[in-house]
Amino acid sequence: MISIFAFLVILVFAWIIYRNIFIADYSVDKLIRVIDGDTFELFSNDTIIRLLCVNTPEEDEEGYEEAKTFLEDLLYSNVFHMEYSNYGNYTDAYGRLLMWVYIEDESGEQILINKLIIEEGYGELMIIPPETCKEITEIIAN
């Protein structure tokens, strides 16, 4: 009975550590590459981040280079912070981690990159339930 309890405690701590690895600040030295305007790679080939609620042009589509360059400029010139969805959808069908990604402006205000991409015209809102994208949908309403 004690060994089962100990195993469960270790499992819970492992999950907390795993989740908190991705809820932290990252600098450019952790960024491997920007894949497109809504996807980038951290650490190694195993950690692909997909921005929640935004869709940008694919490699063979118009606007691809501009969207990719915009995300590169944001990530390579800022410390960024990532957070998971509030709805428990942590990965997509391709195994990419779904994240809200923030940078900090000169005044210390947090700027949501996912929203900024849409505001600047580099991408479109993409809602995949159970995510509601409430962090972004307010710009559509205005």
C-alpha positions in Angstrom: 0.0 0.0 0.0 2.8 2.4 0.8 4.6 1.7 -2.4 1.5 2.5 -4.4 1.1 5.8 -2.5 4.8 6.6 -3.1 4.4 5.8 -6.8 1.4 8.1 -7.1 3.2 10.9 -5.3 6.2 10.6 -7.6 3.9 10.5 -10.6 2.1 13.7 -9.5 5.4 15.5 -8.9 6.7 14.4 -12.3 3.5 15.8 -14.0 3.9 19.1 -12.1 7.6 19.4 -13.2 6.7 18.5 -16.8 3.9 21.1 -16.9 6.0 23.8 -15.3 8.9 23.3 -17.7 6.7 25.0 -20.3 5.2 27.6 -18.1 8.4 29.7 -17.8 10.3 32.4 -19.5 12.4 31.5 -22.6 15.1 33.4 -24.3 16.5 33.0 -27.8 19.0 30.4 -26.8 16.2 27.9 -26.3 14.7 28.6 -29.7 15.8 26.2 -32.4 13.9 27.5 -35.4 10.6 29.2 -36.5 8.8 26.8 -38.8 6.0 29.2 -40.0 4.0 32.0 -38.7 2.3 30.0 -36.0 4.8 27.2 -35.2 8.3 27.1 -33.7 10.7 24.6 -32.2 12.3 24.7 -28.8 15.3 22.7 -27.4 15.3 19.8 -29.9 13.2 18.1 -32.6 10.9 16.8 -30.0 9.4 20.1 -28.8 7.3 21.8 -31.4 5.1 24.7 -30.2 1.9 25.6 -32.1 0.2 28.9 -31.2 -3.3 28.5 -30.0 -6.2 30.0 -31.9 -4.3 31.5 -34.8 -3.6 30.1 -38.3 -1.1 31.6 -40.7 -0.4 30.7 -44.3 1.5 27.5 -45.1 4.7 27.3 -47.0 3.1 27.2 -50.4 0.6 30.0 -49.7 0.8 33.8 -50.1 1.9 35.6 -46.9 3.9 32.6 -45.6 7.3 34.4 -45.6 5.9 37.6 -44.1 4.1 35.7 -41.2 7.2 33.6 -40.5 9.4 36.6 -40.5 7.0 38.4 -38.1 7.1 35.6 -35.6 10.9 35.2 -36.0 11.3 38.9 -35.2 9.1 38.6 -32.1 10.7 35.5 -30.7 14.4 36.2 -31.5 14.3 39.7 -30.1 12.3 39.1 -26.9 12.1 36.8 -23.8 8.9 35.0 -24.2 6.6 33.2 -21.8 4.3 30.3 -22.6 1.1 29.0 -21.0 -1.2 26.0 -21.7 -4.8 26.2 -22.7 -7.3 26.4 -19.9 -9.3 23.6 -21.5 -6.8 20.7 -21.2 -6.0 20.4 -24.9 -2.2 20.4 -24.6 -1.3 18.9 -27.9 -2.8 18.8 -31.4 -3.2 15.9 -33.8 0.5 16.2 -34.8 1.8 16.1 -31.2 2.7 19.8 -31.1 2.3 21.6 -27.8 -0.6 24.1 -28.0 0.4 27.3 -26.2 -0.4 30.9 -25.5 2.9 32.8 -26.0 3.6 36.2 -24.5 6.3 38.8 -24.8 6.9 41.8 -22.6 6.9 45.3 -24.0 9.1 48.2 -22.8 6.7 49.1 -20.1 6.5 45.6 -18.7 3.0 44.8 -20.2 2.5 41.3 -21.4 1.6 41.1 -25.1 -0.1 37.9 -26.4 1.7 37.0 -29.6 -1.2 34.8 -30.8 -3.5 37.9 -30.7 -0.8 40.2 -32.2 -0.4 38.0 -35.2 -4.1 38.4 -36.0 -4.2 42.1 -35.2 -1.3 42.8 -37.5 -2.9 40.8 -40.4 -0.4 37.9 -40.5 -3.0 35.3 -39.6 -6.6 34.4 -38.9 -8.5 33.3 -35.8 -8.9 29.5 -35.7 -11.1 28.0 -33.0 -10.8 24.3 -32.4 -13.1 23.2 -29.5 -12.9 22.8 -26.6 -10.8 26.0 -26.8 -12.9 29.1 -26.9 -10.1 31.6 -27.8 -11.7 34.2 -25.5 -8.2 35.7 -25.2 -8.5 36.7 -28.9 -12.2 36.8 -29.9 -12.6 40.3 -28.4 -10.7 41.8 -31.4 -13.1 40.2 -33.8 -16.1 41.7 -32.0 -14.6 45.2 -32.1 
